[in-house]
Amino acid sequence: MEPHLLERAREALAGWQRGDVSALEPLLDPAVELLWWEPTEWDCHGREAVLAPLRDRARRGPGRARVELIEVGDDALVVGGTRGVREEPEMGAASRTLVVFRDGKVISMRQFRGRDEALDAARQRRGAEE
């Protein structure tokens, strides 16, 4: 992944954790999708629809998790917060998101139940592209 893009992603996520949702806006493609691990009413299509739940979470208070970014190809990251949760100390907070970029913008954010599931999906995605 291009170092500049990775740094922009880190900065935007750090801003969001401080409650600054506007830090994410420049990274999101107008047609971005935010999808749960299975179809649900929580799925969001379009930048404004994606930003709405992110704003809601930010209003509830700043994030306290350390954000983990794992590069999974030239155009994708697996993102998740780690918190040392007692029940899952090796994973911290369980869910992870596979974030896919095109032309420097996020086009897809897909939630998964855990780190391994997200990494498996990233490997399958890369295999399908080859």
N, C-alpha and C positions, 0 to 999 in steps of 0.2 A: 504494500500500500504506500502511496506517496506520503512522505513524512509530513508535508504541509497539511494534507487532508486529515491525517491522524491527529495532528496537533489542534486543528480546528475542531475536530470532534471532541477532544479532551476539554478544550476551553468552553465549548458550548455546554457540555454535560456539567462541568464545574459551575457555570453560570446558573443552569437550571437547578442544581442542588442548593444554590444560594437563594433561589426563588425568582431568578431572572429568566423567565420562559422565553423572552425575546432573543436571548442568546442562541436558542435553537432554530429560530425562524430562518435565518440565511442558509442553513444547511438543508432545509426541507424542500424537496421538489413540490410544485403545486399539486401534483397528482399522487403524492406519497400515500402509502397505506400502512396502517398499524393493525396487525391481525393477531388474534389469540391463537393458542395451539389447536383449537378446534373452532369452527364457525360459531359466532355468538353475536349478540346485540352490541357487544363492546367493540367490535371491529369498526375501524374508522377509515374513511376514504377521502383524501384531500387534505391539504395543509391545515385549514381551519378546523376541520373535524378532528385531526390528530392533536392539534394544539389544545383543544378544549379539555380533555382529561389531564393533559400535562399541566395546564394552568390550575386545574382543580387540585391536583396533588401538591403543587407548589404552594397553594393557599393554605394547605393543612400544615405547612411547616417545612423548613429546609431539610433536605436529605442528610442523613448522618452516615450513610454507608460509604465505604471507599469503593470507587468505581473501578471495575476491572474491564480493560479493553483487550481483546485477543484478536490479532489480525488473522483472518482466515481467507487470504487471497488478496488479489490486487484491488478488489472493489468491495470488500465486506469485512465486518467486525462482529464479534460476539461481545455483547455488553451486559454487565450485571453488577449489582452491588454486593459487596461482601461485608458481613457483620459479625462473624464469629457466633452465630446462633447456636445455642447449646445443643439443640436436637440435631443439627446438621453442621458441626464445626468445620468439616472439610469443604462445605459449599457456601457457608454463610447464607444469605438470602437465596432462596431456591431458584426463582425464575431467571431466565436469561433471554436476551433479545438478539436475533440475527439481523443486523443492519446492513442493507445493500445500497451501494452508491452507484450512480451513473453520472458522468460529466460533473463530478464534484458535489452532487446533491444526493440526499437520501431519497431513494424511491420506494423502499420497503423496510418495514420493521416488523419482524415476526416473533412473537413470544413463544417460549418453550418452557417446559416444566423444570428444567435444570440445565446445568452446564453441558453435561454429556449429550443430552438430546439436541441442544443447539449446535454443538460441534459436529455431531453426526449429520444434521441437516446441511451444515456448511460443506462437509465433505461430499455429500450426495449432490449438492448444487454444483460444486466444482467438477465432479465426475460427469454430470450431464452436459456441462459446457464444453468438455474436451472431445 
